[in-house]
Amino acid sequence: MGTRRLLSLDVAATAGVEPTEEALLSAAIDLEMLGVEPAHIEQRQVGFWMQERLPDGQTVSVPAQAEILPDPQGRIKLTWLAPRSASAARRVNLELADRVNGKALPFPGVQVLPDANERVWVSHDNRNLLGYCYSGQYRKPFFYPVRGPSGRSVTRLGHPRDFGGGHDHHRSLWIEHENVNDVSFETEHLHFYAGTDSPLVGIGRIAHDRFLRQEDGPVYARLEMALDWVSHEGDVLLNEIRRVRVYPLAGGEQLIDFDLTFQPQVEQVTFGQSTFGILAARVAHPLEVLRGGGRILNARGALNEEGVHRQTAEWCDYAGPISPDETNGIAVLGHPENIHHPHRWHVRDDGWMCAAPFARHAKTIHGGETLSIRFRVFVHDGDHASRIAVRYAEFAQPATVSVSEGEGG
């Protein structure tokens, strides 16, 4: 393995952010500093533990997960969930584990489990957290169920009172857009636009092409897939690379990161101005404002459809009673590097929520260009805005980490 080095990592506090139950932290580290080869990471011959002394004097050890970064500097990204601390600033020591020195590698407890009928699960400790359904019988893939801390899904399939099928494309949690080159990748019923001035000429489909990666890990599971946005005439307008990471948290909560990269396959592609798309959710019936006991809240403190619909905000949350004595919710956080951030939101008291970066402006990208959009979904217990704000701060302004080293054995 080469010369081993003992590394310490100092995590700076993010201004104005109180410690969370678990802080999601990451650091880029040169493999040369570690004395580890890239193949050792890919083949899982080596693992990583983060050791931290808490204010009460207790020393805890938590697993870290390594990902090789696509840069020429030979770096890896280490990610770990730090325990709650009295301060967001902290020092941790990095401990390497491998089969040679007898130190047990962290167990990959977050796993991708293929299932029948073109679906995979992300599971943690024998509990299925998230399903990805990519069957060709649907016009676009979707994620269902999205389990909250109660064990029940915070999302549902379809509108609970639409028996005519007008909302049958509302499948839990999904990626869409109403108008891409005048083709709808949102609704599946073009006749609803008859007699209007809509420019839409057809209904497209988002086709799952193949998986690029399915990765288990001690901290998160990773899915990467290639998808084609195909017009009603069979032309591929866009290629999409969809990267999804699922981080289980304490108490059954979870973070789901979406990293979407779009590349035109025709001369140019325009995402038309619309509040339908890009990331949409249909929440579970009891979470509704209209006929459930729920509420919609955005980062600016506005409430429900009256206050949140078409308004600008950094994040939006839909929460309510998932059972008689439990409240769960689903918050969507937009990354500050996204186009038109902070963007507007399309929400309805009847259980609909959509992050809409193109609500005010269209966007055209040309062949050879790419467009990237990132979201984080926080599936949580309770309805406390302060906890969502902390998770947003982690996402928008990750804590800086400095690395120091000393010779080891």
C-alpha positions as CSV (number, residue, x, y, z in Angstrom):
1,M,0.0,0.0,0.0
2,G,3.0,2.3,0.2
3,T,3.9,4.7,3.0
4,R,0.9,5.3,5.3
5,R,0.2,8.7,6.6
6,L,-2.0,9.8,9.5
7,L,-4.3,12.6,8.4
8,S,-6.2,15.1,10.5
9,L,-9.1,17.1,9.0
10,D,-10.3,20.4,10.4
11,V,-13.8,21.3,9.5
12,A,-14.7,25.0,9.6
13,A,-18.0,26.1,10.9
14,T,-20.5,27.5,8.3
15,A,-21.5,31.0,9.4
16,G,-24.9,31.1,11.0
17,V,-25.5,27.4,10.9
18,E,-26.2,25.4,14.1
19,P,-25.1,21.8,14.2
20,T,-27.5,19.2,12.9
21,E,-28.3,15.8,14.2
22,E,-25.8,14.5,11.6
23,A,-23.7,16.8,9.5
24,L,-23.1,15.7,5.9
25,L,-19.4,16.5,5.3
26,S,-16.9,15.9,2.5
27,A,-13.3,16.6,1.7
28,A,-11.1,16.2,-1.4
29,I,-7.8,14.5,-0.5
30,D,-4.8,13.6,-2.7
31,L,-4.2,9.9,-2.9
32,E,-0.5,10.5,-2.7
33,M,-1.0,11.9,0.8
34,L,-2.7,8.7,1.7
35,G,-0.3,6.3,0.1
36,V,-3.2,4.6,-1.7
37,E,-3.6,3.6,-5.4
38,P,-6.8,4.3,-7.3
39,A,-7.3,0.6,-7.9
40,H,-7.4,0.0,-4.1
41,I,-10.4,2.3,-4.0
42,E,-12.2,0.9,-7.0
43,Q,-11.6,-2.7,-5.8
44,R,-12.5,-1.9,-2.2
45,Q,-9.3,-3.1,-0.9
46,V,-9.1,-0.2,1.5
47,G,-11.7,1.7,3.5
48,F,-11.9,4.8,5.7
49,W,-13.0,5.6,9.2
50,M,-13.4,9.1,10.7
51,Q,-12.5,9.3,14.4
52,E,-13.7,12.3,16.4
53,R,-13.6,13.2,20.1
54,L,-16.9,14.7,21.2
55,P,-17.2,17.5,23.8
56,D,-18.1,14.9,26.5
57,G,-14.7,13.1,25.9
58,Q,-16.2,10.2,24.1
59,T,-14.4,9.1,20.9
60,V,-16.6,7.9,18.1
61,S,-15.7,6.3,14.8
62,V,-17.9,6.7,11.7
63,P,-17.4,5.3,8.2
64,A,-16.4,7.4,5.3
65,Q,-17.0,6.7,1.6
66,A,-14.5,7.4,-1.1
67,E,-15.2,8.4,-4.7
68,I,-12.5,9.0,-7.2
69,L,-12.7,12.5,-8.7
70,P,-12.5,13.0,-12.4
71,D,-9.5,15.4,-12.3
72,P,-5.8,15.0,-13.2
73,Q,-4.7,15.6,-9.6
74,G,-5.3,12.1,-8.4
75,R,-7.8,13.0,-5.7
76,I,-10.7,11.3,-4.0
77,K,-13.7,12.8,-2.3
78,L,-14.4,11.4,1.1
79,T,-17.9,11.8,2.4
80,W,-19.2,11.0,5.9
81,L,-22.0,11.8,8.3
82,A,-20.5,13.4,11.4
83,P,-22.2,12.9,14.8
84,R,-23.9,15.8,16.4
85,S,-21.5,18.2,18.1
86,A,-21.7,21.2,20.3
87,S,-20.0,23.2,17.6
88,A,-20.1,22.9,13.8
89,A,-16.3,23.4,13.8
90,R,-14.6,20.1,14.4
91,R,-11.4,18.0,14.0
92,V,-11.4,14.4,12.9
93,N,-8.7,11.9,12.3
94,L,-8.7,9.7,9.2
95,E,-8.0,6.0,9.8
96,L,-7.4,3.7,6.9
97,A,-8.6,0.1,7.0
98,D,-7.6,-2.8,4.8
99,R,-7.4,-6.6,4.9
100,V,-3.6,-6.4,5.3
101,N,-3.6,-4.5,8.6
102,G,-6.6,-6.4,9.9
103,K,-8.8,-3.3,10.4
104,A,-12.3,-4.1,9.3
105,L,-13.6,-2.1,6.3
106,P,-16.9,-0.2,6.8
107,F,-19.8,-2.4,5.8
108,P,-21.7,-1.2,2.7
109,G,-25.0,-1.0,4.5
110,V,-26.6,1.3,1.9
111,Q,-27.3,-1.0,-1.1
112,V,-28.8,-1.0,-4.5
113,L,-31.0,-4.0,-4.9
114,P,-32.3,-4.9,-8.4
115,D,-35.9,-6.1,-8.5
116,A,-38.2,-7.5,-11.1
117,N,-40.3,-5.4,-13.5
118,E,-37.5,-3.0,-14.2
119,R,-37.1,-1.5,-10.8
120,V,-34.2,-1.1,-8.4
121,W,-34.3,-0.4,-4.6
122,V,-32.0,1.6,-2.4
123,S,-32.0,-0.2,0.9
124,H,-30.5,0.5,4.3
125,D,-30.3,-2.0,7.1
126,N,-32.8,-4.2,5.3
127,R,-35.3,-1.3,4.9
128,N,-36.2,-0.2,1.3
129,L,-35.9,3.6,1.3
130,L,-36.4,4.5,-2.4
131,G,-37.5,2.7,-5.5
132,Y,-36.5,3.7,-9.0
133,C,-39.0,2.5,-11.7
134,Y,-37.8,2.6,-15.3
135,S,-40.2,0.3,-17.1
136,G,-40.8,1.2,-20.7
137,Q,-44.6,0.9,-20.1
138,Y,-44.4,4.4,-18.6
139,R,-43.5,7.6,-20.6
140,K,-40.9,8.6,-18.0
141,P,-39.1,6.9,-15.1
142,F,-40.0,7.8,-11.6
143,F,-39.1,7.2,-7.9
144,Y,-41.6,5.3,-5.8
145,P,-42.0,4.8,-2.9
146,V,-40.1,7.5,-1.1
147,R,-40.2,6.3,2.5
148,G,-40.1,8.7,5.4
149,P,-39.2,8.0,9.0
150,S,-42.6,6.5,9.6
151,G,-41.9,3.7,7.1
152,R,-44.6,5.0,4.8
153,S,-44.1,6.8,1.5
154,V,-44.4,10.6,1.7
155,T,-45.4,10.5,-2.0
156,R,-48.1,8.7,-4.0
157,L,-49.0,7.6,-7.5
158,G,-51.6,9.8,-9.2
159,H,-54.0,12.5,-8.0
160,P,-56.3,11.1,-5.3
161,R,-59.4,12.5,-6.9
162,D,-58.7,12.5,-10.6
163,F,-60.4,9.3,-11.9
164,G,-60.3,10.5,-15.5
165,G,-56.6,10.0,-15.9
166,G,-55.6,13.6,-16.4
167,H,-53.0,13.4,-13.7
168,D,-51.9,9.8,-14.2
169,H,-48.4,11.1,-15.1
170,H,-48.1,12.3,-11.5
171,R,-46.0,9.4,-10.3
172,S,-44.5,10.1,-6.9
173,L,-41.2,11.9,-7.6
174,W,-39.9,12.4,-11.1
175,I,-38.1,14.6,-13.7
176,E,-40.1,16.3,-16.4
177,H,-40.5,19.5,-18.5
178,E,-43.6,20.7,-20.2
179,N,-42.1,22.2,-23.3
180,V,-38.8,21.0,-24.9
181,N,-38.7,22.2,-28.6
182,D,-42.6,22.3,-28.4
183,V,-42.8,18.7,-27.3
184,S,-44.3,17.9,-23.9
185,F,-42.4,15.8,-21.5
186,E,-44.8,16.6,-18.7
187,T,-48.5,15.8,-19.5
188,E,-49.4,12.7,-21.4
189,H,-52.7,14.1,-22.7
190,L,-52.2,16.7,-25.5
191,H,-56.0,17.0,-26.0
192,F,-56.1,19.1,-22.8
193,Y,-54.4,21.9,-24.9
194,A,-57.0,21.8,-27.7
195,G,-58.4,25.3,-28.3
196,T,-55.6,27.1,-26.5
197,D,-52.6,29.0,-27.8
198,S,-50.2,26.3,-26.7
199,P,-47.3,25.7,-29.1
200,L,-47.1,22.0,-28.1
201,V,-47.2,19.6,-31.1
202,G,-46.7,16.2,-29.4
203,I,-46.1,14.1,-26.3
204,G,-42.5,12.8,-25.8
205,R,-41.1,10.2,-23.6
206,I,-38.0,10.0,-21.4
207,A,-36.5,6.6,-22.0
208,H,-34.2,4.9,-19.6
209,D,-31.3,3.7,-21.8
210,R,-28.9,2.0,-19.4
211,F,-27.3,2.1,-16.0
212,L,-23.8,3.6,-15.9
213,R,-23.3,2.7,-12.2
214,Q,-24.9,1.0,-9.3
215,E,-22.8,1.4,-6.2
216,D,-23.3,0.3,-2.6
217,G,-21.5,2.0,0.3
218,P,-21.3,2.7,4.0
219,V,-22.6,6.3,3.7
220,Y,-24.6,6.4,0.5
221,A,-25.8,4.4,-2.5
222,R,-25.2,5.8,-6.0
223,L,-27.2,5.3,-9.2
224,E,-26.1,6.8,-12.5
225,M,-28.1,6.3,-15.6
226,A,-28.3,7.5,-19.2
227,L,-31.7,8.6,-20.5
228,D,-33.0,9.8,-23.9
229,W,-35.6,12.5,-24.3
230,V,-37.4,11.3,-27.4
231,S,-39.9,13.3,-29.4
232,H,-43.3,12.1,-30.6
233,E,-41.7,11.6,-34.0
234,G,-39.0,9.3,-32.5
235,D,-36.1,11.9,-32.6
236,V,-33.8,12.0,-29.6
237,L,-33.7,15.7,-28.6
238,L,-31.6,15.3,-25.4
239,N,-29.3,12.9,-23.7
240,E,-29.5,13.1,-19.9
241,I,-27.0,11.7,-17.4
242,R,-28.9,11.4,-14.1
243,R,-26.8,10.9,-11.0
244,V,-28.6,10.0,-7.8
245,R,-27.1,9.6,-4.3
246,V,-29.1,8.4,-1.3
247,Y,-27.9,9.2,2.2
248,P,-29.8,7.4,5.0
249,L,-29.9,9.5,8.2
250,A,-30.8,8.8,11.8
251,G,-34.4,8.1,12.6
252,G,-35.3,6.9,9.1
253,E,-34.8,10.3,7.4
254,Q,-32.9,10.5,4.1
255,L,-31.2,12.9,1.7
256,I,-31.5,12.3,-2.0
257,D,-29.2,14.2,-4.3
258,F,-30.1,14.7,-8.0
259,D,-27.4,15.8,-10.4
260,L,-28.8,16.2,-13.9
261,T,-26.7,16.9,-17.0
262,F,-28.5,17.5,-20.3
263,Q,-26.8,17.5,-23.8
264,P,-28.7,18.3,-27.0
265,Q,-28.7,15.6,-29.8
266,V,-30.0,18.1,-32.3
267,E,-28.8,21.5,-33.4
268,Q,-30.4,23.2,-30.5
269,V,-32.8,22.5,-27.7
270,T,-35.0,25.0,-25.9
271,F,-36.5,24.4,-22.4
272,G,-39.6,26.6,-22.8
273,Q,-40.8,29.0,-20.2
274,S,-43.0,26.9,-17.9
275,T,-43.7,26.1,-14.2
276,F,-44.1,22.4,-15.0
277,G,-40.6,21.0,-14.6
278,I,-37.9,20.1,-13.7
279,L,-38.3,18.1,-10.4
280,A,-41.9,17.3,-9.4
281,A,-43.6,15.5,-6.6
282,R,-47.1,14.3,-5.8
283,V,-47.3,14.0,-2.0
284,A,-49.2,11.4,0.0
285,H,-52.8,12.2,0.5
286,P,-52.7,12.9,4.3
287,L,-49.9,15.5,3.6
288,E,-52.2,17.6,1.4
289,V,-53.2,21.1,2.5
290,L,-56.7,20.8,0.9
291,R,-58.0,17.6,2.3
292,G,-55.2,16.4,4.6
293,G,-53.5,18.0,7.6
294,G,-50.5,19.3,5.8
295,R,-48.9,22.6,4.9
296,I,-46.5,24.0,2.2
297,L,-43.7,26.2,3.4
298,N,-40.9,28.0,1.5
299,A,-37.5,29.4,2.6
300,R,-39.0,32.9,2.8
301,G,-41.6,31.8,5.3
302,A,-44.6,31.9,2.9
303,L,-47.3,29.3,3.5
304,N,-49.5,27.1,1.2
305,E,-50.5,27.7,-2.3
306,E,-51.7,31.2,-1.6
307,G,-48.2,32.3,-0.4
308,V,-45.8,30.0,-2.2
309,H,-47.2,29.4,-5.7
310,R,-45.1,31.0,-8.4
311,Q,-42.9,32.7,-5.8
312,T,-39.1,32.8,-5.6
313,A,-37.4,30.8,-2.9
314,E,-34.3,28.7,-2.2
315,W,-36.3,25.7,-1.0
316,C,-39.8,24.4,-0.6
317,D,-41.3,21.9,1.8
318,Y,-44.5,19.9,1.9
319,A,-45.2,18.2,5.3
320,G,-48.1,16.8,7.2
321,P,-49.5,13.9,9.3
322,I,-48.3,10.6,7.7
323,S,-50.1,8.7,10.5
324,P,-52.3,9.8,13.4
325,D,-49.3,10.6,15.6
326,E,-46.4,11.2,13.1
327,T,-45.6,14.1,10.9
328,N,-43.3,13.6,7.9
329,G,-42.4,15.8,5.0
330,I,-40.4,16.2,1.7
331,A,-38.4,19.3,1.1
332,V,-36.8,20.1,-2.3
333,L,-33.6,22.3,-2.1
334,G,-32.3,24.1,-5.2
335,H,-28.5,24.5,-5.6
336,P,-27.3,28.1,-5.9
337,E,-25.4,27.3,-9.1
338,N,-28.6,26.3,-10.9
339,I,-29.8,28.4,-13.7
340,H,-32.2,31.2,-12.6
341,H,-31.5,30.5,-8.9
342,P,-33.4,31.1,-6.7
343,H,-36.2,30.0,-9.0
344,R,-40.0,29.9,-8.6
345,W,-42.2,27.0,-7.4
346,H,-45.4,25.5,-8.7
347,V,-47.4,24.2,-5.8
348,R,-51.0,23.3,-5.1
349,D,-52.9,22.7,-1.9
350,D,-54.0,19.4,-3.5
351,G,-50.6,17.8,-3.1
352,W,-48.5,19.0,-6.0
353,M,-45.0,20.5,-5.7
354,C,-42.6,21.3,-8.6
355,A,-39.2,23.1,-8.6
356,A,-39.5,25.3,-11.7
357,P,-36.2,26.9,-12.8
358,F,-37.7,27.9,-16.2
359,A,-40.8,29.6,-14.7
360,R,-39.7,33.0,-15.8
361,H,-37.3,32.4,-18.6
362,A,-36.7,29.8,-21.4
363,K,-33.2,28.4,-21.9
364,T,-31.7,27.3,-25.2
365,I,-28.6,25.1,-25.4
366,H,-26.8,24.1,-28.6
367,G,-25.2,20.9,-29.8
368,G,-21.9,20.4,-27.9
369,E,-23.1,22.3,-24.9
370,T,-24.4,20.9,-21.6
371,L,-26.7,22.2,-18.9
372,S,-26.5,20.9,-15.3
373,I,-29.1,21.2,-12.6
374,R,-28.8,20.0,-9.0
375,F,-31.4,19.4,-6.3
376,R,-31.3,17.9,-2.9
377,V,-34.4,16.2,-1.5
378,F,-34.7,16.0,2.3
379,V,-37.2,13.4,3.5
380,H,-37.7,14.3,7.1
381,D,-39.5,13.9,10.4
382,G,-41.6,16.8,11.8
383,D,-42.2,20.2,10.1
384,H,-39.5,22.4,11.6
385,A,-38.3,25.0,9.1
386,S,-35.0,25.5,11.0
387,R,-33.9,21.9,10.3
388,I,-34.6,22.3,6.6
389,A,-32.7,25.6,6.6
390,V,-29.7,23.9,8.1
391,R,-29.8,21.2,5.4
392,Y,-30.0,23.8,2.7
393,A,-27.0,25.6,4.1
394,E,-25.0,22.3,4.0
395,F,-26.0,21.9,0.4
396,A,-25.5,25.5,-0.7
397,Q,-22.3,26.3,1.2
398,P,-20.5,23.0,2.3
399,A,-18.2,23.4,5.2
400,T,-14.5,23.9,4.2
401,V,-12.1,21.2,5.3
402,S,-8.4,21.5,5.7
403,V,-6.1,18.5,5.8
404,S,-2.9,18.1,7.7
405,E,-0.6,15.1,7.8
406,G,2.0,13.3,9.9
407,E,4.0,10.2,9.0
408,G,2.4,6.9,10.0
409,G,3.5,3.3,9.9
